[in-house]
Amino acid sequence: MCRPVERGGPAIVEGKWLFLEEAPSIPRSSILNGWIFALFGLYDFWLAFKDENARELFRLSLDTLKGHLQEYDAGYWSYYDAQGHLASPFYHDLHIHQLTALAMIDDETLIPEFRDRWISYQQVWKNRVRAIGAKVLEKLREPGEAVIIR
């Protein structure tokens, strides 16, 4: 899980930071929900196998997340990734739930502060409308690739 992208893995190391990538790319996309799910995997591995290397990697990547969490705050909603794509309402809600779970295993106040801020964003109808409108425009500008399976 922590093999660098250059060697075919999902991890990007930038100085003291360890990013766990859902879709490894250069520049890094750092999709927030995928990164947090990867953190849960490291945490579970550490708990199940008492693996100190997994604990160290978990702490390092969690510290990286906390050091970059501001990059995922649009001021009225959360971003889906580090590229500035706005989260859909589903992913915004998922981010909130993931931060709630992370707050249970980390004793610092930063994660609950972001969770509470994102909950407050969600409760303002103008933010929801703005987020949905911005997401629609984003999808029109960047429709993505269609995959057809026959």
TAMO-V643260 format. One record per residue. N is the residue number from 1. RES is the residue in three letters. SS is DSSP state (2 for helix, 1 for strand, 0 for the rest). PSI is psi as a letter, one per 40 degrees, with the letter a starting at -180 (999 if undefined). NEAR is the number of other ideal C-beta (glycine too) atoms within 10 Angstrom. Layout:
n->N res->RES ss->SS psi->PSI near->NEAR
n->N res->RES ss->SS psi->PSI near->NEAR
//
This chain:
n->1 res->MET ss->0 psi->d near->13
n->2 res->CYS ss->0 psi->e near->18
n->3 res->ARG ss->0 psi->h near->11
n->4 res->PRO ss->1 psi->i near->13
n->5 res->VAL ss->2 psi->d near->16
n->6 res->GLU ss->2 psi->d near->11
n->7 res->ARG ss->2 psi->f near->7
n->8 res->GLY ss->0 psi->e near->8
n->9 res->GLY ss->0 psi->a near->14
n->10 res->PRO ss->0 psi->e near->18
n->11 res->ALA ss->1 psi->i near->19
n->12 res->ILE ss->1 psi->h near->21
n->13 res->VAL ss->1 psi->h near->14
n->14 res->GLU ss->1 psi->g near->10
n->15 res->GLY ss->0 psi->b near->6
n->16 res->LYS ss->0 psi->e near->9
n->17 res->TRP ss->1 psi->i near->15
n->18 res->LEU ss->1 psi->h near->21
n->19 res->PHE ss->1 psi->h near->21
n->20 res->LEU ss->1 psi->h near->27
n->21 res->GLU ss->0 psi->h near->20
n->22 res->GLU ss->0 psi->d near->17
n->23 res->ALA ss->0 psi->g near->11
n->24 res->PRO ss->0 psi->h near->19
n->25 res->SER ss->0 psi->i near->14
n->26 res->ILE ss->0 psi->h near->8
n->27 res->PRO ss->0 psi->i near->8
n->28 res->ARG ss->0 psi->i near->17
n->29 res->SER ss->0 psi->d near->20
n->30 res->SER ss->0 psi->g near->25
n->31 res->ILE ss->0 psi->h near->23
n->32 res->LEU ss->2 psi->d near->26
n->33 res->ASN ss->2 psi->d near->18
n->34 res->GLY ss->2 psi->d near->17
n->35 res->TRP ss->2 psi->d near->24
n->36 res->ILE ss->2 psi->d near->22
n->37 res->PHE ss->2 psi->d near->14
n->38 res->ALA ss->2 psi->d near->22
n->39 res->LEU ss->2 psi->d near->23
n->40 res->PHE ss->2 psi->d near->14
n->41 res->GLY ss->2 psi->d near->14
n->42 res->LEU ss->2 psi->d near->23
n->43 res->TYR ss->2 psi->d near->20
n->44 res->ASP ss->2 psi->d near->12
n->45 res->PHE ss->2 psi->d near->17
n->46 res->TRP ss->2 psi->d near->18
n->47 res->LEU ss->2 psi->d near->13
n->48 res->ALA ss->2 psi->d near->9
n->49 res->PHE ss->2 psi->e near->10
n->50 res->LYS ss->0 psi->f near->9
n->51 res->ASP ss->0 psi->h near->14
n->52 res->GLU ss->2 psi->d near->9
n->53 res->ASN ss->2 psi->d near->12
n->54 res->ALA ss->2 psi->d near->20
n->55 res->ARG ss->2 psi->d near->15
n->56 res->GLU ss->2 psi->d near->14
n->57 res->LEU ss->2 psi->d near->22
n->58 res->PHE ss->2 psi->d near->25
n->59 res->ARG ss->2 psi->d near->16
n->60 res->LEU ss->2 psi->d near->17
n->61 res->SER ss->2 psi->d near->22
n->62 res->LEU ss->2 psi->d near->21
n->63 res->ASP ss->2 psi->d near->15
n->64 res->THR ss->2 psi->d near->22
n->65 res->LEU ss->2 psi->d near->24
n->66 res->LYS ss->2 psi->d near->15
n->67 res->GLY ss->2 psi->e near->12
n->68 res->HIS ss->2 psi->e near->16
n->69 res->LEU ss->2 psi->d near->16
n->70 res->GLN ss->2 psi->d near->9
n->71 res->GLU ss->2 psi->e near->14
n->72 res->TYR ss->2 psi->e near->21
n->73 res->ASP ss->1 psi->h near->14
n->74 res->ALA ss->0 psi->e near->18
n->75 res->GLY ss->0 psi->e near->7
n->76 res->TYR ss->0 psi->e near->17
n->77 res->TRP ss->0 psi->i near->26
n->78 res->SER ss->1 psi->i near->25
n->79 res->TYR ss->1 psi->i near->20
n->80 res->TYR ss->0 psi->d near->24
n->81 res->ASP ss->0 psi->i near->23
n->82 res->ALA ss->0 psi->e near->18
n->83 res->GLN ss->0 psi->e near->14
n->84 res->GLY ss->0 psi->e near->11
n->85 res->HIS ss->0 psi->h near->17
n->86 res->LEU ss->1 psi->i near->22
n->87 res->ALA ss->0 psi->i near->24
n->88 res->SER ss->0 psi->i near->16
n->89 res->PRO ss->2 psi->d near->13
n->90 res->PHE ss->2 psi->d near->9
n->91 res->TYR ss->2 psi->d near->21
n->92 res->HIS ss->2 psi->d near->24
n->93 res->ASP ss->2 psi->d near->15
n->94 res->LEU ss->2 psi->d near->18
n->95 res->HIS ss->2 psi->d near->23
n->96 res->ILE ss->2 psi->d near->19
n->97 res->HIS ss->2 psi->d near->12
n->98 res->GLN ss->2 psi->d near->20
n->99 res->LEU ss->2 psi->d near->25
n->100 res->THR ss->2 psi->d near->14
n->101 res->ALA ss->2 psi->d near->15
n->102 res->LEU ss->2 psi->d near->21
n->103 res->ALA ss->2 psi->d near->18
n->104 res->MET ss->0 psi->e near->9
n->105 res->ILE ss->0 psi->e near->13
n->106 res->ASP ss->0 psi->h near->19
n->107 res->ASP ss->0 psi->e near->7
n->108 res->GLU ss->0 psi->i near->11
n->109 res->THR ss->0 psi->e near->10
n->110 res->LEU ss->2 psi->d near->16
n->111 res->ILE ss->2 psi->d near->22
n->112 res->PRO ss->2 psi->d near->15
n->113 res->GLU ss->2 psi->d near->13
n->114 res->PHE ss->2 psi->d near->21
n->115 res->ARG ss->2 psi->d near->19
n->116 res->ASP ss->2 psi->d near->15
n->117 res->ARG ss->2 psi->d near->15
n->118 res->TRP ss->2 psi->d near->23
n->119 res->ILE ss->2 psi->d near->14
n->120 res->SER ss->2 psi->d near->11
n->121 res->TYR ss->2 psi->d near->20
n->122 res->GLN ss->2 psi->d near->19
n->123 res->GLN ss->2 psi->e near->9
n->124 res->VAL ss->0 psi->h near->12
n->125 res->TRP ss->2 psi->d near->8
n->126 res->LYS ss->2 psi->d near->8
n->127 res->ASN ss->2 psi->d near->18
n->128 res->ARG ss->2 psi->d near->16
n->129 res->VAL ss->2 psi->d near->10
n->130 res->ARG ss->2 psi->d near->16
n->131 res->ALA ss->2 psi->d near->21
n->132 res->ILE ss->2 psi->d near->14
n->133 res->GLY ss->2 psi->d near->11
n->134 res->ALA ss->2 psi->d near->15
n->135 res->LYS ss->2 psi->d near->19
n->136 res->VAL ss->2 psi->d near->10
n->137 res->LEU ss->2 psi->d near->11
n->138 res->GLU ss->2 psi->d near->15
n->139 res->LYS ss->2 psi->d near->13
n->140 res->LEU ss->2 psi->d near->8
n->141 res->ARG ss->2 psi->d near->7
n->142 res->GLU ss->0 psi->g near->9
n->143 res->PRO ss->0 psi->e near->8
n->144 res->GLY ss->0 psi->i near->6
n->145 res->GLU ss->0 psi->h near->4
n->146 res->ALA ss->0 psi->h near->5
n->147 res->VAL ss->0 psi->h near->5
n->148 res->ILE ss->0 psi->h near->4
n->149 res->ILE ss->0 psi->h near->3
n->150 res->ARG ss->0 psi->999 near->2
//
